């Protein structure tokens, strides 16, 4: 058995994905802001046609984005350990900006099962001169 197969086997043995949550547009809120603080505007969001896709329109700054968001939960149980890991991953495509893509991924591990109430994350745009903030409520 090669190392790649061994690692895959260990991940499957020790971790179990318990859910992958499909998010709704009503659960999300997006703001576009500059790093300097002179721009801060709410954006409109609607569900896209692709799996996990949202279309975010920020009319005050004349920008729109195609965003894919994934939220997964993994559990690992042994005799000594019971941990839950949440993975929040999203990528922001800018079709009007040469189809530039920006990604953000966050992993949070807790020592027991817990309910997620809210996730807030930012992704840098325009060489980090601006940011797109996402808030997801559960």
Backbone as JSON, one array per atom type, in Angstrom:
{
  "sequence": "XXXXXXXXXXXXXXXXXXXXXXXXXXXXXXXXXXXXXXXXXXXXXXXXXXXXXXXXXXXXXXXXXXXXXXXXXXXXXXXXXXXXXXXXXXXXXXXXXXXXXXXXXXXXXXXXXXXXXXXXXXXXXXXXXXXXXXXXXX",
  "N": [[0.87, -1.17, 0.0], [0.63, 2.16, -0.92], [1.77, 5.4, 0.34], [-0.1, 7.46, -0.1], [-2.57, 6.1, -0.39], [-2.68, 4.94, 2.14], [-2.9, 7.2, 3.84], [-5.36, 8.23, 2.97], [-7.01, 6.1, 3.71], [-6.73, 6.22, 6.52], [-7.87, 8.74, 7.07], [-10.52, 8.25, 6.27], [-11.12, 6.24, 8.1], [-10.88, 7.42, 10.67], [-12.34, 9.78, 10.58], [-15.59, 11.0, 10.02], [-17.79, 12.28, 7.73], [-20.48, 14.09, 8.7], [-22.39, 15.83, 7.81], [-23.15, 17.85, 4.96], [-23.91, 21.01, 4.43], [-26.45, 22.62, 2.66], [-26.75, 25.89, 1.82], [-29.0, 28.7, 2.1], [-30.12, 31.63, 0.32], [-31.42, 33.37, 2.01], [-30.21, 32.96, 4.45], [-27.84, 34.26, 4.27], [-25.71, 37.16, 4.22], [-24.17, 39.83, 2.61], [-21.53, 42.18, 2.43], [-19.78, 44.77, 0.82], [-16.65, 46.25, 1.1], [-14.14, 48.77, 1.58], [-10.68, 48.55, 2.45], [-9.71, 50.77, 3.7], [-11.94, 51.87, 4.83], [-13.63, 53.78, 3.73], [-15.58, 52.92, 1.99], [-18.5, 51.1, 2.45], [-20.89, 48.93, 1.9], [-24.07, 47.36, 1.57], [-24.91, 44.33, -0.11], [-26.87, 42.65, -2.63], [-28.26, 39.38, -2.66], [-28.8, 36.31, -4.35], [-29.85, 32.96, -5.01], [-27.85, 30.97, -7.13], [-27.69, 29.18, -10.32], [-26.06, 26.96, -10.26], [-24.77, 24.25, -8.23], [-24.4, 25.03, -4.83], [-24.06, 27.72, -5.43], [-24.14, 31.31, -5.39], [-25.34, 34.45, -6.43], [-24.07, 37.57, -6.13], [-24.79, 40.9, -5.93], [-23.55, 44.13, -5.95], [-24.68, 47.02, -6.16], [-24.06, 49.74, -5.56], [-21.33, 50.0, -5.87], [-21.04, 49.07, -8.34], [-20.42, 46.32, -8.9], [-20.43, 42.78, -9.3], [-20.63, 39.34, -8.22], [-19.93, 35.86, -8.56], [-20.46, 33.35, -6.38], [-19.43, 30.48, -4.62], [-20.26, 28.41, -1.97], [-19.38, 26.2, 0.63], [-20.25, 24.2, 3.38], [-19.22, 21.98, 5.68], [-19.42, 19.28, 8.04], [-17.44, 17.32, 10.16], [-16.93, 14.41, 12.08], [-14.96, 12.92, 14.64], [-14.42, 10.1, 16.41], [-13.01, 8.34, 19.02], [-11.85, 6.11, 21.59], [-10.7, 7.9, 23.33], [-11.12, 10.44, 22.3], [-13.44, 12.83, 21.19], [-14.22, 14.73, 18.73], [-15.4, 17.48, 16.79], [-15.28, 18.83, 13.61], [-15.64, 21.74, 11.71], [-15.86, 22.8, 8.41], [-15.57, 25.57, 6.45], [-15.75, 26.72, 3.31], [-15.22, 28.85, 0.6], [-15.42, 30.36, -2.65], [-14.84, 33.19, -4.66], [-15.8, 34.38, -7.65], [-15.04, 36.71, -10.18], [-16.6, 37.69, -12.75], [-16.63, 40.01, -14.38], [-14.11, 41.01, -14.16], [-11.91, 39.95, -15.6], [-12.44, 37.36, -14.97], [-11.37, 36.73, -12.49], [-10.48, 34.88, -9.57], [-11.0, 34.35, -6.11], [-10.24, 32.83, -3.01], [-11.31, 31.43, 0.15], [-10.82, 29.64, 3.08], [-11.81, 28.05, 6.05], [-11.25, 26.22, 8.96], [-12.63, 24.83, 11.84], [-12.25, 23.32, 14.91], [-13.84, 21.63, 17.5], [-14.22, 20.24, 20.83], [-16.42, 18.66, 21.16], [-19.74, 17.88, 20.02], [-21.27, 20.71, 18.75], [-23.54, 23.38, 18.17], [-23.5, 25.46, 15.35], [-23.89, 28.9, 15.27], [-23.44, 31.28, 13.86], [-21.45, 32.33, 11.14], [-18.84, 34.43, 10.17], [-16.97, 35.83, 7.63], [-14.25, 37.05, 5.63], [-13.11, 37.94, 2.38], [-10.31, 38.97, 0.57], [-10.14, 41.41, -2.02], [-9.03, 42.87, -5.12], [-6.18, 43.04, -4.74], [-6.25, 43.11, -1.95], [-7.21, 45.65, -1.39], [-9.88, 46.01, -1.16], [-12.71, 44.32, 0.33], [-14.88, 41.49, 0.56], [-17.43, 40.76, 2.63], [-18.95, 38.07, 4.27], [-21.76, 36.87, 5.97], [-23.22, 34.23, 7.62], [-26.13, 32.9, 8.89], [-27.57, 30.61, 11.2]],
  "CA": [[0.0, 0.0, 0.0], [1.45, 3.38, -0.94], [1.49, 6.38, 1.4], [-1.32, 8.19, -0.44], [-3.7, 5.25, -0.03], [-2.67, 4.79, 3.59], [-3.44, 8.44, 4.43], [-6.79, 8.25, 2.65], [-7.65, 5.1, 4.55], [-6.74, 6.74, 7.89], [-8.87, 9.81, 7.13], [-11.84, 7.63, 6.23], [-11.32, 5.46, 9.3], [-10.98, 8.24, 11.87], [-13.26, 10.91, 10.42], [-16.82, 10.71, 9.32], [-18.53, 13.49, 7.4], [-21.84, 13.89, 9.18], [-23.28, 16.55, 6.92], [-22.72, 18.94, 4.1], [-25.11, 21.84, 4.5], [-26.79, 23.5, 1.55], [-27.13, 27.18, 2.38], [-29.99, 29.46, 1.34], [-29.83, 33.07, 0.19], [-31.98, 34.05, 3.18], [-29.28, 32.79, 5.57], [-26.59, 34.96, 4.01], [-25.67, 38.61, 4.07], [-22.89, 40.23, 2.05], [-21.17, 43.6, 2.38], [-18.55, 45.11, 0.1], [-16.04, 47.34, 1.85], [-12.74, 49.06, 1.31], [-9.82, 48.34, 3.61], [-9.54, 52.07, 4.36], [-13.17, 52.19, 5.54], [-14.45, 54.81, 3.08], [-16.69, 52.24, 1.3], [-19.13, 50.01, 3.18], [-22.21, 48.87, 1.31], [-24.76, 46.07, 1.54], [-25.09, 43.75, -1.44], [-28.04, 41.79, -2.81], [-27.85, 38.0, -2.92], [-29.81, 35.35, -4.77], [-29.3, 31.64, -5.31], [-27.47, 30.78, -8.52], [-28.16, 27.97, -10.98], [-25.15, 25.86, -9.99], [-24.78, 23.75, -6.85], [-23.69, 25.87, -3.86], [-23.75, 29.02, -6.04], [-24.9, 32.51, -5.09], [-25.01, 35.64, -7.22], [-24.05, 38.72, -5.22], [-24.75, 42.16, -6.68], [-23.26, 45.3, -5.11], [-24.95, 48.08, -7.14], [-23.44, 51.03, -5.23], [-19.95, 50.02, -6.38], [-21.14, 48.51, -9.7], [-19.69, 45.05, -8.96], [-21.19, 41.58, -8.97], [-19.77, 38.19, -8.0], [-20.47, 34.5, -8.51], [-19.85, 32.8, -5.17], [-19.77, 29.11, -4.23], [-19.97, 28.22, -0.54], [-19.57, 24.85, 1.17], [-20.12, 24.06, 4.82], [-19.21, 20.56, 6.02], [-19.12, 18.9, 9.42], [-16.79, 16.02, 10.29], [-16.79, 13.95, 13.46], [-13.95, 11.9, 14.89], [-14.66, 9.49, 17.72], [-12.22, 7.2, 19.47], [-12.08, 5.93, 23.03], [-10.19, 9.06, 24.07], [-11.37, 11.72, 21.63], [-14.66, 13.1, 20.44], [-14.12, 16.1, 18.23], [-16.17, 17.85, 15.62], [-14.61, 19.86, 12.81], [-16.46, 22.42, 10.73], [-15.11, 23.35, 7.29], [-16.29, 26.56, 5.65], [-14.9, 27.04, 2.16], [-15.93, 29.53, -0.48], [-14.61, 31.06, -3.63], [-15.49, 34.35, -5.25], [-15.41, 34.62, -9.03], [-15.37, 38.05, -10.67], [-16.72, 37.57, -14.21], [-16.36, 41.28, -15.06], [-12.75, 41.43, -13.86], [-11.05, 38.92, -16.14], [-12.85, 36.14, -14.27], [-10.47, 36.52, -11.35], [-11.07, 34.06, -8.52], [-10.4, 34.49, -4.78], [-10.78, 31.76, -2.15], [-11.15, 31.51, 1.6], [-11.18, 28.38, 3.73], [-11.64, 28.08, 7.5], [-11.56, 24.99, 9.68], [-12.78, 25.04, 13.27], [-12.43, 22.04, 15.6], [-14.27, 21.72, 18.9], [-14.04, 18.96, 21.48], [-17.68, 17.95, 21.26], [-20.69, 18.4, 19.03], [-21.83, 21.99, 19.12], [-24.29, 24.0, 17.08], [-22.95, 26.69, 14.78], [-24.92, 29.93, 15.24], [-23.15, 32.26, 12.84], [-20.09, 32.39, 10.6], [-18.51, 35.68, 9.49], [-15.68, 35.67, 6.99], [-13.91, 38.07, 4.65], [-12.14, 37.58, 1.35], [-9.71, 40.17, 0.0], [-10.29, 41.66, -3.46], [-8.22, 43.98, -5.65], [-4.93, 43.03, -3.96], [-6.66, 43.41, -0.57], [-7.67, 47.03, -1.21], [-11.3, 45.88, -0.83], [-13.09, 43.03, 0.9], [-16.26, 41.06, 0.52], [-17.76, 40.13, 3.92], [-20.13, 37.21, 4.26], [-22.29, 36.43, 7.25], [-24.18, 33.14, 7.47], [-26.87, 32.66, 10.12], [-28.18, 29.28, 11.26]],
  "C": [[0.91, 1.23, 0.0], [0.96, 4.37, 0.11], [0.18, 7.12, 1.14], [-2.55, 7.37, -0.06], [-3.81, 5.04, 1.47], [-3.29, 6.02, 4.27], [-4.93, 8.53, 4.18], [-7.55, 7.27, 3.52], [-7.76, 5.59, 6.0], [-7.78, 7.85, 8.04], [-10.27, 9.22, 7.15], [-12.14, 6.84, 7.5], [-11.6, 6.33, 10.53], [-11.99, 9.38, 11.77], [-14.48, 10.46, 9.63], [-17.5, 12.03, 9.01], [-19.97, 13.25, 7.82], [-22.84, 14.71, 8.4], [-22.54, 17.56, 6.08], [-23.95, 19.8, 3.92], [-25.28, 22.7, 3.25], [-27.34, 24.79, 2.15], [-28.17, 27.86, 1.5], [-29.59, 30.93, 1.29], [-30.33, 33.83, 1.41], [-31.07, 33.95, 4.4], [-28.05, 33.68, 5.43], [-26.78, 36.46, 3.91], [-24.26, 38.97, 3.6], [-22.74, 41.74, 2.11], [-19.86, 43.72, 1.6], [-17.96, 46.31, 0.82], [-14.61, 47.55, 1.41], [-11.95, 48.84, 2.6], [-9.64, 49.64, 4.39], [-10.79, 52.51, 5.1], [-14.04, 53.24, 4.86], [-15.6, 54.21, 2.27], [-17.19, 51.12, 2.2], [-20.56, 49.95, 2.69], [-22.77, 47.45, 1.37], [-24.96, 45.63, 0.11], [-26.35, 42.89, -1.45], [-27.56, 40.39, -3.18], [-29.05, 37.18, -3.38], [-29.12, 34.03, -5.09], [-29.01, 31.55, -6.79], [-28.01, 29.47, -9.07], [-27.29, 26.75, -10.7], [-25.26, 25.44, -8.52], [-23.91, 24.66, -5.99], [-23.38, 27.28, -4.39], [-24.71, 30.11, -5.59], [-24.42, 33.61, -6.02], [-25.16, 36.83, -6.29], [-23.84, 39.98, -6.04], [-24.57, 43.31, -5.69], [-23.43, 46.54, -5.98], [-24.27, 49.41, -6.83], [-22.01, 51.14, -5.73], [-19.87, 49.38, -7.77], [-20.29, 47.25, -9.86], [-20.67, 43.91, -8.66], [-20.23, 40.38, -8.97], [-20.57, 36.9, -8.09], [-19.72, 33.79, -7.38], [-20.35, 31.38, -4.95], [-19.35, 28.93, -2.78], [-20.3, 26.79, -0.12], [-19.39, 24.89, 2.67], [-20.27, 22.58, 5.15], [-18.91, 20.37, 7.5], [-18.53, 17.5, 9.41], [-16.71, 15.68, 11.77], [-15.69, 12.9, 13.54], [-14.16, 11.39, 16.31], [-13.7, 8.32, 17.91], [-12.54, 7.02, 20.94], [-11.71, 7.17, 23.82], [-10.66, 10.4, 23.53], [-12.76, 11.72, 21.01], [-14.58, 14.55, 19.98], [-14.97, 16.26, 16.98], [-15.44, 18.99, 14.92], [-15.59, 20.41, 11.79], [-15.54, 23.02, 9.67], [-16.01, 24.32, 6.55], [-15.34, 26.99, 4.54], [-15.76, 27.77, 1.13], [-14.95, 30.17, -1.43], [-15.48, 32.08, -4.34], [-14.94, 34.54, -6.65], [-15.89, 36.0, -9.45], [-15.44, 38.02, -12.2], [-16.39, 38.85, -14.96], [-14.93, 41.77, -14.85], [-11.77, 40.34, -14.34], [-11.29, 37.56, -15.54], [-11.84, 35.74, -13.2], [-11.21, 35.74, -10.26], [-10.29, 34.23, -7.23], [-11.04, 33.43, -3.88], [-10.5, 32.05, -0.68], [-11.59, 30.16, 2.17], [-10.86, 28.49, 5.22], [-12.06, 26.74, 8.07], [-11.6, 25.31, 11.17], [-13.04, 23.68, 13.92], [-12.78, 22.3, 17.05], [-14.23, 20.33, 19.5], [-15.33, 18.19, 21.7], [-18.6, 18.49, 20.18], [-21.27, 19.69, 19.57], [-22.58, 22.55, 17.93], [-23.59, 25.27, 16.64], [-24.09, 27.7, 14.72], [-24.71, 30.91, 14.1], [-21.69, 32.12, 12.41], [-19.93, 33.73, 9.9], [-17.12, 35.51, 8.91], [-15.5, 36.77, 5.94], [-12.98, 37.46, 3.61], [-11.63, 38.88, 0.73], [-9.88, 40.22, -1.51], [-9.35, 42.78, -3.86], [-6.92, 44.14, -4.87], [-5.15, 43.51, -2.53], [-7.0, 44.88, -0.33], [-9.14, 47.06, -0.8], [-11.56, 44.48, -0.3], [-14.57, 42.76, 0.65], [-16.5, 40.27, 1.81], [-19.0, 39.29, 3.74], [-20.49, 36.84, 5.68], [-23.34, 35.38, 6.97], [-24.81, 32.89, 8.83], [-27.53, 31.29, 10.06], [-29.38, 29.26, 12.16]]
}
